[in-house]
């Protein structure tokens, strides 16, 4: 499991995990607990209680996980029927403190969708976020103000489980040029972000899958930011020459641990009550 959660060759700093199967003195173990992991800005309309997930295929299967419930008709956090969950995660104290000066960060977790899961048109999954102070929050949903002061790199499932990175980055022509070239398919929406590397991997049903996301911040004034994504230890998306920030006040602040169906219209909604489980949450500073 360590290779799935920490797939890079770089030296790990302030590394941590909630996976009991990782046995390495460099990686500190923690419980899957809101307070310990620095959960904040927790959405009050949904829950992410600890549950014993159904037995699933794969080495990542945990004994406990955060359960997300998506009721029939649920779609995005502002809908009248709330579903999934949402909060921000800054990590354990030492990691949290290290983020203030970190230039390169890794974040990973395992997820399993119910074996009868209906992907419909798509939905959001957790990923790294950052920016300048409080401007880092809410870097999604068609935001137009202060876009150069935040970045969001959540994941997303699409039809039949097709996976991608759903990116909000500062609005520079260079970012658009680079993101649209990422294989196998990438799409841009000036208002709602970029679908990056759609189809580079597939989320299965009834099976644990582990995703690990690495972000390296660019030097202000330079086009040298990086984004990489591994799935079960295999590198599936790799992007360079990015602009994630315009000054050193902008930094990685943790993970936007959010999941829901949508999209914004009813044809994205969950057609029935569904559940997914999240576990093995991990992180490390790489530089």
Buried (B, 14 or more C-beta within 10 A) or exposed (E): BBEBBBBBEBEBBBBBBBBBBBEEEEBBEBEBEBEBBBBEEBBEEBBBEBBEBEEBEBEBBBEBBBBBBBBEBBBBBEBEBBBBBBBBBBBBEEBBBBBEEBBBBBBBBBBBBBEEBEBBBBBBBBBBBBBBEEBBBBBBBEBEEBBBBBBBBBBBBBEEBBBBBBBBBBEBEEBBEBBBEBEEBBEBEEEBBBBBBBBBBBBBBBBBBBBBBBBBBBEEEEBBBBBBBBBBBEBBBBBEBBBBBBEEEBBBBBBBBBBBBBBEEEEBBBEEEBBBBBBBBBBBBBE
